[in-house]
Amino acid sequence: MVVGDVCGKGVPAAKSTALARYTLRAEAHRQTQPSLILAALNQALLDWLTDDPRFLTAIYATIRPTLAGASVRISSGGHPLALVRRADGRVHAAGQPGTLLGLLARPALHDCRLLLRAGDSLVLFTDGVTEARSRADRDLYGDDRLRDFIATLRDRSADGIADALQQAVLAFTGGKISDDTVLLVLTVPPGRAGQAARARAPGMPPGRSCGCPPARPAAGAAASPRRIKHAPAAAIA
């Protein structure tokens, strides 16, 4: 699973997006450690001979089915950290902040492991969600509002969480989104983790949203991508 955001819009950003997609696809077949995959993308951006270089942010997660649910390894390159919603309603960030990609030769990238159990969800998103502005007072949607809303989404499928988040952001902005806004949700349905993990082992390839091989839901998990508004080439996912 990967979500990213390229600086700028238009043709230059489209070219950077294409480079990112194909680099991630290629690296996903060579290795599975998210930080190394993002490091390879960083190097590809630095090596790219272009008159208009662009930096980008990206967050990359690998999913491995287990008898308990799904084991996640995740790394962020300057991207908003993913949020985990536990079955009991607790919401917390996953991973550590990292460096923007395409700027430094040795970016700070960290791998973090976590376990999703039955009823847990992983939410990846672009900053178009948290930076969406209210039509009434221009207030930002913000991190706290996003976490609080996700906490209320009890007993929802991945589709249900993505739909609810999409509608919440659109309602907050009065139906207008000024930035490219992407959501990617992975959920382990209650009561299905062990059975699906035994049937789905050994692993799950990266998701279709980044141009990588099609995702197969791990450990009974269901993934649901949403692009609330399409601004050409602004987002990798």
C-alpha positions as CSV (number, residue, x, y, z in Angstrom):
1,M,0.0,0.0,0.0
2,V,1.3,3.4,-0.9
3,V,0.0,7.0,-1.0
4,G,2.1,9.9,-2.1
5,D,1.8,13.6,-3.0
6,V,4.0,15.4,-5.6
7,C,4.9,19.0,-5.3
8,G,3.0,21.1,-7.8
9,K,0.6,20.3,-10.6
10,G,0.5,20.1,-14.4
11,V,2.9,18.3,-16.7
12,P,6.0,18.5,-14.5
13,A,4.2,16.9,-11.6
14,A,2.7,14.3,-13.9
15,K,6.2,13.3,-15.0
16,S,7.3,13.0,-11.4
17,T,4.2,11.0,-10.6
18,A,5.0,8.6,-13.4
19,L,8.6,8.2,-12.3
20,A,7.4,7.5,-8.7
21,R,4.9,4.9,-9.7
22,Y,7.2,2.9,-11.9
23,T,10.1,3.1,-9.5
24,L,7.9,1.9,-6.7
25,R,6.6,-0.9,-8.9
26,A,10.1,-2.1,-9.8
27,E,11.5,-1.8,-6.2
28,A,8.5,-3.7,-4.8
29,H,9.7,-6.8,-6.8
30,R,13.2,-6.5,-5.4
31,Q,12.7,-6.0,-1.7
32,T,10.0,-5.7,0.9
33,Q,11.4,-3.2,3.4
34,P,9.4,0.0,3.1
35,S,12.3,2.4,4.0
36,L,14.6,0.8,1.4
37,I,11.9,1.1,-1.3
38,L,11.4,4.8,-0.4
39,A,15.1,5.3,-0.4
40,A,15.3,3.9,-3.9
41,L,12.6,6.3,-5.0
42,N,14.5,9.2,-3.4
43,Q,17.6,8.2,-5.4
44,A,15.7,7.9,-8.6
45,L,14.4,11.5,-8.1
46,L,17.9,12.8,-7.4
47,D,19.3,11.0,-10.5
48,W,16.6,12.1,-12.8
49,L,17.9,14.5,-15.5
50,T,15.2,17.2,-15.7
51,D,15.1,21.0,-15.9
52,D,12.2,21.0,-13.4
53,P,13.0,18.6,-10.5
54,R,10.2,18.0,-8.0
55,F,10.2,16.6,-4.5
56,L,7.4,14.5,-3.1
57,T,6.1,12.8,0.0
58,A,5.1,9.2,0.2
59,I,4.1,6.6,2.8
60,Y,4.6,2.9,2.0
61,A,3.3,-0.1,3.9
62,T,3.7,-3.8,3.4
63,I,1.0,-6.2,4.8
64,R,1.6,-9.8,5.9
65,P,-1.3,-12.0,7.0
66,T,-1.0,-13.7,10.4
67,L,-3.2,-15.9,12.5
68,A,-4.0,-12.9,14.7
69,G,-4.8,-10.5,11.8
70,A,-2.3,-8.6,9.7
71,S,1.3,-7.6,10.3
72,V,2.2,-4.2,9.0
73,R,5.6,-2.6,8.3
74,I,5.4,1.1,7.4
75,S,7.7,4.0,6.5
76,S,7.0,7.6,5.8
77,G,9.0,9.9,3.6
78,G,7.8,13.4,4.7
79,H,4.2,12.2,4.4
80,P,1.4,12.5,7.0
81,L,1.6,9.5,9.2
82,A,-1.1,6.8,8.8
83,L,-3.7,6.4,11.5
84,V,-4.7,3.1,13.1
85,R,-8.2,2.7,14.5
86,R,-8.4,-0.1,17.0
87,A,-11.6,-2.1,17.4
88,D,-12.2,-0.4,20.7
89,G,-12.2,3.1,19.1
90,R,-8.7,4.1,20.1
91,V,-6.9,6.0,17.3
92,H,-3.1,6.5,17.1
93,A,-0.5,7.4,14.5
94,A,1.6,4.6,12.9
95,G,5.3,5.1,12.4
96,Q,7.8,8.0,12.6
97,P,8.1,11.1,10.5
98,G,10.7,11.0,7.7
99,T,12.3,13.2,5.2
100,L,10.8,14.5,2.0
101,L,11.9,12.5,-1.0
102,G,14.0,14.1,-3.8
103,L,15.9,16.6,-1.7
104,L,18.6,14.9,0.3
105,A,21.1,12.1,-0.6
106,R,20.5,10.4,2.7
107,P,16.9,10.9,3.9
108,A,15.9,9.9,7.4
109,L,13.5,7.0,6.8
110,H,12.3,4.6,9.5
111,D,10.5,1.3,9.5
112,C,7.8,0.6,12.1
113,R,6.0,-2.6,12.7
114,L,2.5,-3.0,14.1
115,L,-0.2,-5.7,14.2
116,L,-3.8,-5.2,13.1
117,R,-6.3,-7.5,14.8
118,A,-9.9,-8.2,14.0
119,G,-11.8,-5.0,13.8
120,D,-8.7,-2.8,13.4
121,S,-8.2,-0.4,10.5
122,L,-5.3,1.4,8.9
123,V,-6.0,4.8,7.2
124,L,-3.6,6.4,4.8
125,F,-4.3,9.8,3.4
126,T,-2.9,12.9,1.8
127,D,-2.7,16.3,3.5
128,G,-5.6,17.4,1.3
129,V,-7.8,15.8,4.0
130,T,-6.3,17.7,7.0
131,E,-5.8,20.9,5.1
132,A,-9.3,21.1,3.7
133,R,-10.9,24.4,4.6
134,S,-14.4,25.2,5.9
135,R,-16.4,27.3,3.5
136,A,-17.9,29.2,6.4
137,D,-14.8,30.4,8.3
138,R,-11.8,29.0,6.4
139,D,-10.9,26.8,9.4
140,L,-8.8,23.7,8.6
141,Y,-10.2,20.2,9.0
142,G,-7.1,19.4,10.9
143,D,-5.5,16.3,12.5
144,D,-7.6,16.4,15.7
145,R,-10.9,16.5,13.9
146,L,-9.8,13.7,11.6
147,R,-8.8,11.5,14.6
148,D,-11.9,12.2,16.5
149,F,-14.1,11.4,13.5
150,I,-12.3,8.1,12.8
151,A,-12.8,7.1,16.4
152,T,-16.6,7.3,15.9
153,L,-16.5,4.9,12.9
154,R,-17.4,1.7,14.8
155,D,-18.0,-1.6,13.0
156,R,-17.4,-0.2,9.5
157,S,-15.9,-2.0,6.5
158,A,-13.0,-0.4,4.6
159,D,-15.6,1.0,2.1
160,G,-17.7,2.3,5.0
161,I,-14.8,4.1,6.6
162,A,-13.6,5.6,3.3
163,D,-17.2,6.7,2.4
164,A,-17.8,8.3,5.8
165,L,-14.5,10.2,5.7
166,Q,-15.2,11.4,2.1
167,Q,-18.6,12.6,3.1
168,A,-17.3,14.3,6.3
169,V,-14.6,16.3,4.4
170,L,-17.0,17.3,1.7
171,A,-19.6,18.4,4.3
172,F,-17.0,20.4,6.1
173,T,-15.9,22.2,3.0
174,G,-19.3,22.7,1.5
175,G,-18.5,20.3,-1.3
176,K,-15.4,22.1,-2.5
177,I,-11.9,20.6,-2.2
178,S,-8.9,22.8,-3.3
179,D,-6.2,20.1,-3.0
180,D,-5.9,16.6,-4.3
181,T,-7.4,14.4,-1.6
182,V,-6.8,10.7,-1.3
183,L,-7.8,8.1,1.3
184,L,-6.7,4.5,1.4
185,V,-8.3,2.3,4.1
186,L,-7.4,-1.3,5.1
187,T,-9.6,-3.1,7.6
188,V,-9.5,-6.6,9.2
189,P,-13.1,-7.7,9.6
190,P,-14.1,-9.0,13.0
191,G,-14.0,-12.8,13.3
192,R,-12.3,-13.5,10.0
193,A,-8.6,-13.0,10.7
194,G,-7.4,-16.5,11.5
195,Q,-9.2,-18.3,8.7
196,A,-8.3,-15.8,6.1
197,A,-4.6,-15.7,7.2
198,R,-4.3,-19.4,6.8
199,A,-5.8,-19.3,3.3
200,R,-3.9,-16.2,2.1
201,A,-0.3,-16.9,3.3
202,P,2.4,-16.0,2.7
203,G,1.8,-12.3,1.9
204,M,0.2,-9.5,0.1
205,P,1.7,-7.5,-2.8
206,P,1.6,-3.7,-2.9
207,G,-1.8,-2.0,-3.8
208,R,-3.1,-1.1,-7.2
209,S,-3.4,2.6,-6.1
210,C,0.3,3.2,-6.7
211,G,0.5,1.5,-10.0
212,C,1.9,-1.6,-8.4
213,P,0.5,-5.2,-8.7
214,P,-3.1,-5.6,-7.6
215,A,-3.7,-5.8,-3.9
216,R,-5.1,-9.0,-2.4
217,P,-6.7,-8.3,1.0
218,A,-4.5,-9.8,3.7
219,A,-5.8,-11.7,6.7
220,G,-9.4,-11.2,5.7
221,A,-8.7,-7.5,5.3
222,A,-10.4,-5.3,2.8
223,A,-8.8,-2.2,1.2
224,S,-10.7,0.7,-0.1
225,P,-9.1,3.7,-2.0
226,R,-10.9,7.0,-2.4
227,R,-9.9,10.1,-4.4
228,I,-12.2,12.9,-3.3
229,K,-11.2,15.3,-6.0
230,H,-8.8,14.7,-8.9
231,A,-6.2,17.4,-9.4
232,P,-4.1,15.9,-12.3
233,A,-0.8,14.3,-11.2
234,A,-0.8,15.8,-7.7
235,A,-1.0,12.4,-5.9
236,I,0.7,9.1,-6.5
237,A,-2.2,7.1,-5.1
